[in-house]
Amino acid sequence: MNVHFIAIGGAAMHNLALALHNKGYNVTGSDDEIFDPSKSRLEAKGLLPETFGWFLEKITSDLDAVVLGMHAKADNPELLKAQDLGLKIYSYPEFLYEQAKHKTRVVIGGSHGKTTITSMILHVMHYHDKDVDYMVGAQLEGFDVMVKLTEDNDFIVLEGDEYLSSPIDRRPKFHLYKPNIALLSGIAWDHINVFPTYENYVEQFKIFVDSIVRGGSINYNEEDAEVKRIVEASENQIRKLAYQTPEYTVEDGETLLETSEGPMPVEIFGAHNLNNLAGAKWICQHMGIDEDDFYEAISTFKGASKRLEKIAETSKSVAYKDFAHSPSKVEATTKAVKEQYSDRTLVACLELHTYSSLNAQFLKEYKGALDAADVAVVFYSPHAVEIKKLEEVTKEQIANAFERDDLIIYTNPAEFKEFLFSQSFENKSLLLMSSGNYGGLDFDEVTKLF
């Protein structure tokens, strides 16, 4: 099969390209820029385009499929030619569904937790040598690729993202997978540039629940009121199975999960992560892993990439970095670190970096998000606001949004770095939350403070 990727360099796109190459397909692609790790990974398999740019000669009637990435524009010249030739054009999730339509599709949805839950499930399957197909949004320890597709595996585990499918297909990705087994972890308004109202955003999850195949099942976090309401109100003829955060204790910086066999130490921590674990356990049981085998495997799970990643530790201090940027994730992560190290001063730093977080109207959603921190710091770049063509955000607006009188706010990367490097971290925990890098902060340098 001949498949061409328009915008092959994307995180998801290049992984799908690699998966198809590994499956024996003839894969080609184009992009106007490709950075590492995509670049070196494509190059290693001979899939890196010789020249960056868009080339009409790559689009021929010999192609069986064209996969269109979000990075491309609707007027992309290769796309226009593919349309003129009447070629079959797929979005990334559409093509995944085509590859998975004869398998049992397990789809993990939710505003938060989906990468971690998908990672937990794959970790458990890998631990017990059970081969499954998958697509996950983070690089996992012990896995070469983020997408795996085979002819033979019965199950495929898909991280169900609610973001748009392609420049010409404005449906959320997770509407296209038609799960047999689904999970919904939580709903907290995100992607406001695409879903301008909370009601519009919530509607996407209703559609997801209704897209589960008749006779299928959904596991849902009943501690999230919106999730509970949507799932229980759905008239789809599916099994509905609730889960909640399991009992646990924290002793001397170690989290112990209560099990039928007694307390069991786990590497992950925080109520939100243990809630994710409960959801993953249900899904693994649907996939043939019993409870004891699940616990044996999950005790060795260290977390998904960029999620509460420990970057430094001494006997009296610790530093974590985390991808958290939406209000609910920031609040959950901050609480988790404070609970795990309750006798230490928590310095929590948040970079407002995404479109949503830099929107003056959305800022109020951050109320209370940093309350668990002893020292709360917010960094944002006015330049980033400018690039995103948003209205100017002021320090006063941020201070008012968080409703915290002692909030420290920086807009200059050098001043933020100076603050960080002037701290003594004796008997302290440092938490750095961002989907960016604080205007060029070198995290390797930060580790030397410990």
Secondary structure as UniProt FT lines:
FT   STRAND          2..6
FT   TURN            7..9
FT   HELIX           11..22
FT   TURN            23..24
FT   STRAND          26..31
FT   TURN            36..37
FT   HELIX           38..44
FT   TURN            45..46
FT   HELIX           56..58
FT   TURN            61..62
FT   STRAND          65..68
FT   TURN            70..71
FT   TURN            74..75
FT   HELIX           77..84
FT   TURN            85..86
FT   STRAND          89..91
FT   HELIX           92..100
FT   TURN            101..102
FT   STRAND          104..109
FT   HELIX           114..127
FT   TURN            128..129
FT   STRAND          133..135
FT   TURN            141..142
FT   STRAND          147..148
FT   STRAND          155..160
FT   STRAND          164..166
FT   TURN            167..168
FT   STRAND          169..172
FT   HELIX           173..175
FT   STRAND          181..184
FT   TURN            192..194
FT   HELIX           198..210
FT   TURN            214..215
FT   STRAND          217..221
FT   TURN            222..223
FT   HELIX           225..233
FT   STRAND          239..243
FT   STRAND          248..251
FT   TURN            252..253
FT   STRAND          254..259
FT   TURN            260..261
FT   STRAND          262..266
FT   HELIX           271..286
FT   TURN            287..288
FT   HELIX           291..298
FT   TURN            299..300
FT   TURN            305..306
FT   STRAND          309..313
FT   STRAND          318..322
FT   HELIX           327..340
FT   TURN            341..343
FT   STRAND          345..352
FT   TURN            355..358
FT   TURN            360..362
FT   HELIX           363..366
FT   TURN            367..372
FT   STRAND          375..380
FT   HELIX           382..387
FT   TURN            388..389
FT   HELIX           395..402
FT   TURN            405..406
FT   STRAND          408..410
FT   HELIX           413..421
FT   TURN            426..427
FT   STRAND          428..433
FT   TURN            438..440
FT   HELIX           443..447
FT   TURN            448..449
//
